[in-house]
Amino acid sequence: MNTRIPCTILLVLLLPVTPALAQSFYQPEPVDMAGFGQSVGLGADLILTGEPGGFKHPGTVHIYARNAEGGWTSSGMLQAPDAYVDDGFGYAVTFEGSMLAIGSGSEVITYERVSDSDTFVMTGHLQHTATALALSGDRLAVGSGLEEGNSGVVRVYKQDEGWQLEAVLEAPRSREAFGMSLALDGDRLAVGTARGNGVSTYRYADGAWASDAELTGADYGVQSGFGSAVDMRGSRLLIGAPAAGMAVLLEADAGQGWTVSATMSRPAGQQSERFGAAVQLTDDAAWIGAPGADQGRGRIYQHAYGELASVLPEGLPGAGIGGSFVTDGRIAAVGMPRMAYGEGSVLVLENRDGWRLEAELFNAAEPMAAIADASEVCAQGRALDYDCAGVDLLSFLPLADMEAARGVRLNDVWGWTDPETGAEYALVGHLEGAVFINVSDPMNPVYLGTLPRTDGSPGSTWRDIKVYRNHAYIVADGADAHGMQVFDLTQLRDLEVIPTNFAATAHYDQIHSAHNIVINEATGFAYAVGASGGGETCGGGLHMIDLREPRQPAFAGCFADVTTGRRNTGYSHDAQCVIYHGPDAEYQGREICIGANETAISISDVTDKANPVAVGTGTYPDAAYVHQGWLSEDHGWYFQNDELDEISGRAERTRTLVWDVRDLADPQMVREFFGPTSATDHNLYVHGDLMYQTNNASGLRVIDISTPDNPVEVGFFDTTPYGTDESGFNGTWSSYPYFKSGIIVVTSRREGLFILRNQSVDT
């Protein structure tokens, strides 16, 4: 079986030193991660850490060696022999003595350390998925928790002139994702599950592995997570039950059963700590991770001689500490794969009469170089290093030139043209704020500064910007009480200091988080959509805001079609609102919104904000997530993307849905247009007879829609000159094709801002 395991569903148990040391991972929500620190191995003088999700390089295990000053220095790296970008190599690592095993979603590679050096020689290649690995002596256990219809399987190998298969252990009937956590010590093996529905123990005797015990954890509750983290050392077995906030220490008794010798729980008064999310045994102590402690900062506890104590120094960077760690009692390597927005770090702690932070290890990706004065004509399918057709590269401004912190990624982009000077500006969102870039000279863009996110709000993957009467309106999703920022764009004229750290001109607080902001410049009304987490959410539908006094936005009403949305609240992921001039005579001159509402498109008449009316809805086969869309300029057609159909396997190639909306009450999906790659589509906009799609890994795609029900691709520019054009969430986010100059500005998440020109458009 050859299955790639996405980082967002992985639960790995790692066993790095003699005897094996265990760890497991806490990931409260899916993120698109490079994941440095996802796995960690520890020896007396080496630290190994996996970075399985590199967005422009293969999965890598980084090697750090102790230097003469007592610090840690990068001394090499390992990649799979058949490496490719984002191959998952390094999801699991186990390191004992001179033996090393590294797993990915499709294979396990084993190595032998050369003497006491930092060099490793490959010794074996096993074609199995690896959700967990464990080494002990001359044995290797490989957990494949997603095989056999996700019930899971564990294989045990013994080194004897190569790895010889010793046993294949299948999941007991009650187990799911069997092999997502493992512990191995000598002739004993413990196997846990992702769902924490028990631990199976085995013992090797008389030439075979046999079931030893089935531990259900029933005493701790059916949803305790019992067994999602395990470790074993000699006759001791440590099991985490993080949903119950507990860890249980057992001893093998004379009858070869298991007897509870200690039950540890989160300190009194602490809630939602996930105490037990990672566990480990050393000679004289049990170690328990609690990544939810201290309001998500996290802790690691040591249980020795009957007492429980936190071992962390104050002031450590990051959050979720304790979800992944390994220690020998003197040194602790703490994996922090979510730090820097998923770029990841490893914190190295050392106990010298108390624990203190010795180093933070991370892989700082080499920044991309700016491209200016380029005017690189796309010829024979290339512009510099970029694949293209019919679209020229004018310039490129990398993230590093926007004062972005490590791990920050770009998201939305919009544009503004100064009505007095004619200067053109790109308004660019990223995880921590909004960036303003003067693109009047498209071959020499100038970064002007940043408007930081609202004080107290966290970084957000989703930030959206629109413009009305020389003011930008900015919202963010999953951002607590971010609200809507208002920024007077005329401040960008004649700046005395560049770059500048800007402040919001005004703030609208009647929403907290919102996924997108829609503005109808013809009426002066904004529509916040996907609002959640405080304020007037309008069910996630249209939260209407009067902007006619641009600095004094005022709530104007709600609309939500409760027949749509995944929870039937009328949640709208994105929308477009216009004064309708299409062929449906009944609605001409009315203010019409078309929402992309997760499960359907939703058409509404919002002319009367106090009495908005549902007009029509449209659904289609194999819908995965109705994400966003845009009307043709004659308002007779609507082009819509589905964000999850490619990644879920419902569409083999990028699919655009073409709707006939000449009768607004009865929209008809008349065509599925398929692109040339399987990339995940994101945003699309229509300008004239062209549709500009930003399709993640395959970049900007230009589609001729002069015959609306028969689209034809006429150009493209791929912003990621690495990896493949498969489904997923790297690459382009959005574009703005409406500048009078004819330039197109495109945001590419980890790369930066591309300024392009379509060869077929006269300026």
Phi, psi and omega in degrees: 000136183231094186235128175278136183254115179292145184302328187289350180240015187270137171229107189244143174243123186246145188229081191265009178214179181267127336297177188301140177250140190250153171206161176215173191239145176244117179229098187290338179206152181293138173221158177271103193240145161285321168076030173303127184096003178300327176224147183220135173238149185223131169235180183299328184228012180224145167237131176242136180221138180273143171231082192282340190250033180308129187277342176227011175218160179296162172305142189221143167251119182269141181248128176240133181246146175293128180263178186296333180274001180090000178270194184233128185237135175299128184231011178151181179206160178234139174226158181296149179298332178251041190298144171212163186302132177060042182276357176083001180299125183105004174301324181226139178222137170223133189223116179222126181058241178260002185261139180223135173230138182231132182242156173226197179282356183222351185200163173234127177248133178248152184221159172240130177286135179276107181049227179256025182275184174257025180254138179235139179248130181296133182237347182195158182216109182250130182269076177221148167299151183225097174270342175202149179226151175210131175246141172205116182061237181258022180242149176227128174252134180240116175268129177237080191288352181248007176280172176053053178065032180072006174284330173094159179208151176236133176246137178246128180244153174234139180280115179206086188055052186110169182276119180254129181292124183257326182198149169240114184255121181262158185292135169300160187304325185276356187263145175233139182055045178296125182101012175278346170220146185216151168215134183224131175212108180063242183259020178238144181220137174236135182235123177250184185230163179292326185273356178068035181258034171131168179230133174254131177246148183226158177221141178268121179205146178054037174079015181206155173271132181226150178300135183254315181196154172243112182256115187266338183068025183300331181293345185253005177103146186289342179243035183281342187079017183301118178100358177288346171220134180218154168210156184219141178210111182062236181266010181253144179227127181244127184234130176267144174229073193294330179292336175265354182069042186221158168221141186238127177256126181240154176239140174289128181266177185300330180274012178069014171270192181235135180237132179292125178252340177200141173240119182251142180222163181301150181303151181304138178088349179268130181241151174054039180281338192056039175300122184104005179293332173221140182222153178203148176247136166240184186304320189237012184202160168251139183240132186229128176268143179225079188293345178267001183293159176051050178056040175095355176293319176095156179214159167239130181251147174246129176248109181221136178055037175082002182244145180249126181218144175284141182251004186272138170288164179283157171079018177292144178286157172091181181221161180077022180299134180103356176281340180207117179202163173213141182214151170253012181094339179248320177241142174232129173253117186253112178286130180232067187294345181266354180296155180052045176056041174095357173291320171093153177211166167235126176267127179256117180250148178225140182263102175235086187056043183125146184281139176214156180283123180261326184196153167243119181260138174199164179256102180280109181298139179295125183294147176285147182278143176294151176236116180231162181050038189274296188044052181278105180291132175287115181222136181053038172082009183218145166226108191055236182269007190255135173288142183197170171202116175072008180230124183265152176262121177265318179192169179215129177247110184285161178306322182301336180269009177246017180060031182278138178287163180303132178089347179293136180237149176283158172225252192284163174216143172220179183226157175217135174248122181294119184292341180273318187256342185078002179294142181252139184228139170263130178252111193242129176267149168216185189297337187240005179165195179240137185248142180243127185229126177279118182245024181298322168260096190294344177268356178218068180297148182237119175285123185262333181150184187228139167263108182294160176300162179304135180309133177090348179270146180280169172300147185227131175298331187245113174228134185230144188225134170222171188230142171212127176045058173066021176232139174264142179238124193232129176234166178216149181254150182060035191237027179053229186267052180292321183066200178246119176278142175244130183227124178284110186288343179293347175297341183285349177285136169052047177294136178275330181238124177230127359279161181242144172266103188277162173239151179295145177282323179205170183216134178252121189248013181274000161235157173257281176258146174213146184282321182213160172236129181246135179230132170260101184294340180287336182246339183082025177243141174252156180225104174281130181237155182068029180290141183202164168071036176129159181071196179271102185278341183055033181068014185085001178275215183280112171264107190271135184228127177277117181253011188296337163256095195305328181268000181229064180299141184227138179298135184237348179146180182230152165213135175209126176272102188286001172277357182239169180091152184296334180248015180054044174249357185083019179305130178244124182281325178200167182200167170225134180236132187218161162278113191288129175229029180276191187282348181280100189301329184298332187245006179298133182083356179270158175270115186244137173242139171244118181258141170266103197250044175070305184251348186196164165271144184233122181253129183223154174256113184246025180302313176264104186295335179279342182220062177294153188230134173287132182255311182194162175226159178219135177234168182209160182293149174060031176291133176250312175201107178288108197258309187192160178192176183209145179280150166294161185292340176270004178062018179266345186224151180228129181251127191227141176253157178238113191288333189248002184290326179288313185289337179269356179085008179279343174221130182284332180230164181307123186246130173245131180267130179254122182249135169271110182245031178290341168244101188297331181283346184219067180295141182237125174280116189248350184201140167253115179261126183251131176280179185277350182236177178258019181297151177284125178283152180232269181252150174220146178223151181248132174221112186065229180264017181240143174247131180251111181255138171249107192247057174046242190295341181262002172080203179281129176241134181251123187239129175278120180242027178299329166253096194303324183270011176218067182296151179222127177286131183237359179183164175197162172214118183268115185278355180241100183279038179204165180075193181239167181268049180269171177296150182147186192235046169243154177103215189292148176250305185204171178220162173228108185255020192255008177293142179298330180292343180091357178288157176238125176258135186228129174267134174238123197317298186262358185261296182152206183256124176258136175247118191236166174219133178279123184297335186271359183253124177282143179238000000 
